[in-house]
Amino acid sequence: MNAQQNQIAYLKWLAKEHPDVYRQSIANARRVEQKSVLGSLGWINFVIQAVAMAGSAVMQKKQIDKQVSAQKKALLSAEQQAAADRDVAAKLALLDANTKRAQAGLPPVDINGKVIVATNLPTPPGLAPYASAAGAPSSLIPGVPNAVTAVGGAVALFLLLRAFRIV
């Protein structure tokens, strides 16, 4: 898998495991995308922006989770507090690790460190057009459909053969 496909897998994982962070990341990336003038390469920019925006959303989530955890501690026993703290810390560590992996173009991993296969994750509706673009074969000339490239090549070949009086 290439980096964009791995980043799409990360965004799918993020939508499943941390929907609030995902929604915020996608909304911020859409705002950036609307200002983009990249045309057909816009989906790549969107994916990169969504992963970058996830990094800042992760930091915000950490702060909120710390505040909520502090409020809940008052209501729990010491043993329950310790278990809740370990659970929150593990989830945030995994979220942080997967965000860094996505920024490096690597696929997400589960809590045991095993790579999560993107096909096992549902595609959220907001990500569907980008996920299909990431899985599509790339064109020979960026931004030009392969059919146009093939027709242009055939015409060039015909003209070349005609110039040498072979046809």
Contacts in CASP RR format, 6 or more apart in sequence:
PFRMAT RR
TARGET T0000
AUTHOR 0000-0000-0000
METHOD contacts of the structure
MODEL  1
MNAQQNQIAYLKWLAKEHPDVYRQSIANARRVEQKSVLGSLGWINFVIQA
VAMAGSAVMQKKQIDKQVSAQKKALLSAEQQAAADRDVAAKLALLDANTK
RAQAGLPPVDINGKVIVATNLPTPPGLAPYASAAGAPSSLIPGVPNAVTA
VGGAVALFLLLRAFRIV
1 9 0 8 1.000
1 107 0 8 1.000
1 118 0 8 1.000
2 134 0 8 1.000
3 105 0 8 1.000
4 44 0 8 1.000
4 47 0 8 1.000
4 134 0 8 1.000
5 118 0 8 1.000
5 134 0 8 1.000
5 135 0 8 1.000
6 101 0 8 1.000
6 102 0 8 1.000
6 105 0 8 1.000
6 106 0 8 1.000
6 107 0 8 1.000
6 108 0 8 1.000
6 118 0 8 1.000
7 47 0 8 1.000
7 48 0 8 1.000
7 50 0 8 1.000
7 51 0 8 1.000
7 102 0 8 1.000
7 105 0 8 1.000
7 134 0 8 1.000
8 47 0 8 1.000
8 118 0 8 1.000
8 127 0 8 1.000
8 130 0 8 1.000
8 131 0 8 1.000
8 134 0 8 1.000
8 135 0 8 1.000
9 107 0 8 1.000
9 108 0 8 1.000
9 116 0 8 1.000
9 117 0 8 1.000
9 118 0 8 1.000
9 121 0 8 1.000
10 51 0 8 1.000
10 54 0 8 1.000
10 98 0 8 1.000
10 99 0 8 1.000
10 101 0 8 1.000
10 102 0 8 1.000
10 107 0 8 1.000
10 108 0 8 1.000
11 22 0 8 1.000
11 25 0 8 1.000
11 26 0 8 1.000
11 47 0 8 1.000
11 50 0 8 1.000
11 51 0 8 1.000
11 54 0 8 1.000
11 102 0 8 1.000
11 124 0 8 1.000
11 127 0 8 1.000
12 118 0 8 1.000
12 121 0 8 1.000
12 122 0 8 1.000
12 123 0 8 1.000
12 124 0 8 1.000
12 127 0 8 1.000
12 131 0 8 1.000
13 98 0 8 1.000
13 108 0 8 1.000
13 116 0 8 1.000
13 121 0 8 1.000
14 21 0 8 1.000
14 22 0 8 1.000
14 25 0 8 1.000
14 54 0 8 1.000
14 95 0 8 1.000
14 98 0 8 1.000
14 108 0 8 1.000
15 22 0 8 1.000
15 121 0 8 1.000
15 122 0 8 1.000
15 124 0 8 1.000
15 127 0 8 1.000
16 121 0 8 1.000
16 122 0 8 1.000
17 91 0 8 1.000
17 95 0 8 1.000
18 61 0 8 1.000
18 95 0 8 1.000
20 61 0 8 1.000
21 54 0 8 1.000
21 57 0 8 1.000
21 58 0 8 1.000
21 61 0 8 1.000
21 95 0 8 1.000
22 54 0 8 1.000
22 124 0 8 1.000
24 53 0 8 1.000
24 57 0 8 1.000
24 60 0 8 1.000
25 50 0 8 1.000
25 51 0 8 1.000
25 53 0 8 1.000
25 54 0 8 1.000
25 55 0 8 1.000
25 57 0 8 1.000
26 50 0 8 1.000
26 53 0 8 1.000
26 126 0 8 1.000
26 127 0 8 1.000
28 49 0 8 1.000
28 50 0 8 1.000
28 53 0 8 1.000
28 56 0 8 1.000
28 57 0 8 1.000
29 46 0 8 1.000
29 49 0 8 1.000
29 50 0 8 1.000
29 52 0 8 1.000
29 53 0 8 1.000
30 46 0 8 1.000
32 45 0 8 1.000
32 46 0 8 1.000
32 49 0 8 1.000
32 53 0 8 1.000
33 42 0 8 1.000
33 45 0 8 1.000
33 46 0 8 1.000
33 49 0 8 1.000
36 42 0 8 1.000
36 45 0 8 1.000
36 46 0 8 1.000
38 44 0 8 1.000
38 45 0 8 1.000
40 142 0 8 1.000
40 143 0 8 1.000
41 142 0 8 1.000
41 143 0 8 1.000
43 129 0 8 1.000
43 130 0 8 1.000
43 133 0 8 1.000
43 134 0 8 1.000
46 130 0 8 1.000
47 130 0 8 1.000
47 134 0 8 1.000
51 99 0 8 1.000
51 102 0 8 1.000
51 103 0 8 1.000
52 103 0 8 1.000
54 99 0 8 1.000
54 102 0 8 1.000
55 99 0 8 1.000
55 103 0 8 1.000
58 92 0 8 1.000
58 95 0 8 1.000
58 96 0 8 1.000
58 99 0 8 1.000
61 92 0 8 1.000
61 95 0 8 1.000
62 92 0 8 1.000
62 96 0 8 1.000
65 88 0 8 1.000
65 92 0 8 1.000
69 84 0 8 1.000
69 85 0 8 1.000
69 88 0 8 1.000
72 81 0 8 1.000
72 84 0 8 1.000
73 81 0 8 1.000
73 84 0 8 1.000
76 84 0 8 1.000
90 111 0 8 1.000
94 109 0 8 1.000
94 110 0 8 1.000
94 111 0 8 1.000
97 109 0 8 1.000
98 108 0 8 1.000
98 109 0 8 1.000
101 107 0 8 1.000
101 108 0 8 1.000
101 109 0 8 1.000
102 108 0 8 1.000
107 115 0 8 1.000
107 116 0 8 1.000
107 118 0 8 1.000
108 115 0 8 1.000
108 116 0 8 1.000
109 115 0 8 1.000
109 116 0 8 1.000
110 116 0 8 1.000
123 131 0 8 1.000
137 146 0 8 1.000
139 145 0 8 1.000
139 146 0 8 1.000
139 149 0 8 1.000
140 146 0 8 1.000
140 149 0 8 1.000
141 149 0 8 1.000
158 167 0 8 1.000
161 167 0 8 1.000
END
